[in-house]
Amino acid sequence: MPFTKLIKTPAYFSRYQTPYRRRREGKTDYYARKRLITQHKAKYNSPKYRLVVRFTNKDIIAQIVSSQITGDVVLAAAYAHELPRYGIKHGLTNWSAAYAVGLLIARRTLQKLGLDETYEGVVEADGEFTLTEAVEDGPRPFKAYLDVGLHRTTTGARIFGVLKGASDGGIYVPHNEKRYPGFDIESKELDADTLSKYILGGHVAEYMETLADDDEEKYRQVFKGYIEDNIEADAIADIYTDAHAAIREDPSPQPTEKKSKEEYAAESKKYREVKLTTEERLAKRAAKIASLVGSGAGAAEEEEEDE
């Protein structure tokens, strides 16, 4: 089939509708966003919350967000770079860390709303599929819908680790078990042992043991931080178990020390070029001209000597 030249006529440009900026940048799926933020008319001004999960190269971001006319409002946020405070110092973007971030955002949100004692969730992670149910004679559970953004929702993806952690933390996130690691498509059943292994870092421990036996050099390269802290494969499960208990004990965010205006000004001055006075600029210009004249005279003398 021959190639045909694509001609965009004036009618094409006159009818062209410019997409939203974040759609042009490939950052927002507005088809999904519309359905995540649209609220039932009978609920009037009640906010509809989303569990927003995003992954970067070195961090995991989890936020509870609601949408308003003026923009999105964040109720609570949790990050993977907070996990060293709870004892998880390595592998801050793996599946187990994602679960811990989900647990942290859930407990932090419920503590802020005063529901942390009413809805404790799954205290000891066992890998079983559970949904947060309403208690009798009490407030209903906090409800949030998972917002995956542009992330691929493949079976076993880390984004569902955050989902599982938030669900076990006491937040009601409507979902099923089909995308958890350990779910069998043929039998339509979830292997709780496999999911529990991922929650407690069992897959990392298995890889450590395999790599240590097969390729010692690569093992030292990949798990350099673990080796420096004397962390062996057998101790990983205990690290995550202790971290989950520590998160439940104190999920509140740790305040950070902020610099004063004077400190920020001093920091910015390090990289700012000082503006020269008129006398300094003229002197700099004269020195440059003198150097150029001198280099030209030297080159002319060398040519005369060669002749």
N, C-alpha and C positions, 0 to 999 in steps of 0.2 A: 504494500500500500504506500503510495507516494506521500511525502510530507507536504502539508499545506501550510502556508504562511498564516499565522494568527493575526488578523487585523482587528484592532479595537476601534470601532467607529465612534463618532461624536455621540451617538445615542448611548453607547456603553458608559462613557464618562459622565454624561448628563444624568444617568439613572444610578450611578454608583453610590452606594451607601457606605460610608466610612465605618468600619467596625470600632467597638470600644477600644480604648488605648490598651488595656490589659489583655484584650483578645489579640490585638496586633502584636503584642509582645510575647504572646503564648503563655501567659501566666494564669489566666482565669478561664474556667469552663463555665460560661454563662448559662448554658443549657442546664447544668447541674445546680449552679448557684440559685437560679430562679426557683427551683423546686425545694431547695434547702432553706430559703429565707421566707417563702410565701406562707403566711399565717392564716388560719381559719378566721373568717370574718366574725364569727360569734365569740372569738376570744379577744376581740378588740385590740387593746394595746399590750397584750401579754407578749413578752419577748420569746422568740423561738431560738433556742441555743444550739450551737454546733460545736462538736469536738473537732477542732481543726488540728491536723497533724501534718507536719512538714519535716523533711529530712534534708540536711546539708552534708557536706563531706565529713565534718567533724562533730556535728551536733544533731540533736532531735528536738523539735519545737512542738509543744502541745499547748493549745489554748482553748478556753471555753469562750465562745464569741457569739454575740447577738447582733442583729442588723437593725439599724435605725436610718431615718431619712438622712441624717447628717453623716452617716458612715457606720462602720462596724465598731462595736464596743467590746473590749476584752474584759471578761469578769475575772479570770484567773489564768495564769500561765505557768508552765514548768518546762525546764530544759535539761538536756542530758549533761551539760557541764556542771549541774548541781549535784550529780550523783557521787563524785568523790567525797562530798560531805557525809554521805551515808555509807562509805566504805567501798564503793565501786569505782576503782581508779583506772581501769583498763577496759578496752572494748566498749566505748561509750555510744556506739551506733549499732551494736548487734541486736539480735532479737530479744535477748534477756534484758538488755538496757532499755529497749523500747517498752517492755512490760513494766519495768521499774518507773519509767517516765509516766506511763499511763496511770499507774498506782499513785504516783505523787500528785498528778493533776487532779485525780478524783478526791483524794483525802484533803488536799488543799482547798478545793472548791467547797466540799461539804463542811469543812471547818469554818470557812468564811460564812456559810449560810446557816451554821448552827445545826447541821444534820449529821455530823460525823459520828455521834454516839447512837443515833437512831438507825443509821444504815452503815454497818461496819463492813459489809460485803463478805468476801471469802478471805478469812484471816490467814489460813494456811493454803497456799496454792497447790491444788491437786490435779489440775488439768481437766477437770470436768466442766462441761458446758452448763453454765448457769446464767440466769438473768435476774436482775434485782427486782424483787417483788415488793409491793406496798405492805406496810405493817398495819395491823389492826389498831384502830383508835389513834392514828397518828398521821402526820403529813405524808403525802405521796412522795416517791423518790424523785430526785432531780433527774430530768430527762434531757438528753442531748443527742443529736444525730451526727454520725461520723462524716466528716468532710475530708475527703482524700485528695482534693485538688486535681492535679494532673497525674498523680501516681498510678502506676499499673496495679490493679487489684488481683494479682495472681495468688494462687493458693500458697500459703506459707509466707507471704510478704511481711516484712517487718512492721508495716503500718497496722497490721492486725495484732501485733504484739502490744502496741499502745492501746488498741481497742480492748483487748483482753484484760490488760492492767486496769483500765478505767472501769470496766464492768466488775472486776473483782474488788475494786476499791469502793464500790457502793453507788456508782452512777448507773442509771438505767439508759443503756445505749441499745436501741432495737437492732438486732442482728441475728444470724444463725451461725452454725458451726462449720459451714461448708468451706470457708477459706482458711481455717486454722491448719497448721502443720499437723499431720496425723490423721486427717480426714480421708477416708477411703471412698472413692467415687463409686465403685462397684457395689460395696455393701451398704453405702450411705450411712456409715457409722464413724464416730470420732474415736481415735485411740488416745485415751487420756494420758497414758504413760509417755507417749511421744510428745504431746503438748507440754506435759510437766517437765520433760527433759529440756525442752527449749526454754521454758520459763526460768529454770535454775541453771542454765548454762551448760547443760550436759553435752550439747553438740560441740561446744567449744572445747570441753575437756576431752572428748573423743578425738577431735582434730589434733589437739596437743599431743596425745599419746601416739597417734598414728604418725605424725610428723617427726616426733622424737625418735621413733624406731626406724623410719624410712629415710629421712634426710635431716641429719643433725645440723648441718649448716643452715638450711632454710628454717629449721625450728628456732635456732638462735636469732635469726633475722626477724621472723614474724612475731615471736613471743619474747622479744627483747625486754620489754617492760615487765612482763610477768617474772622473767628470770631474775631481773635486778631486785624485785621485791620478794623473791623467794616464794612465789606462788606456784604450787603444783596443781596438776589436773584434779587431784582428789579434793582440794580445798575450794574449788570454784563454787560448788553447790552451797557450801556454808556461807560464802561471801554474799551470795544473792539472798539467801534466807535471812541472814542478819540485816541486810540492807532493807528488806521488806518490813521487818519489825521496826527498824529505826525510822523508816518513812511514816509508818503508822503512829509512832510515838510523837514525832514532831515534823509535820509536813509544812509548817509555816515557812515562808521565804526568808532568807537571811539578808538583813539590810546591808548594803554596801556603803563604804565611805566615799562620798563624792568630793571632788576637788573644789576649792573656792575659785572665784573669778580670777584672783591674782595668780593662782597656780596654773590655771588654764592659759592665761595670758603669757606667763613665763614659758610654758611649754610651746606655745605657738611661735614665740619669738625666736626659738632655736632654728627654725627653718625659714624664717622670713629674711629676705635680703634688705639690708639697711639702705635707705635712700641717701645718695650722695648729695653734698652741697654743690653749688655752682663752681666754687673754687676747686673742689676735688674732681669734678667732672672735667674741667678745663685742664687741670694738671694731668689727669689720666689720658686725655686726648693728646696732649703735647708729648707725653712719654711714648705713646704708641706711634706718633708720627716720627719722633726721633729714632725709634728702633727700626722703623721701616726705611727711613733715609739711610741709617747706618748700614743696614743689611744690603741695600741697593748699591751703596758706595763700595762695600767690600766685594760684592760680586763683580763690579766693573773693574776693580784692581786685579782680580784673579784672571779676568779675560785678557787684560793688557799683558800680564806676565806670560800667559800661554802663547800669545802672538810673538 
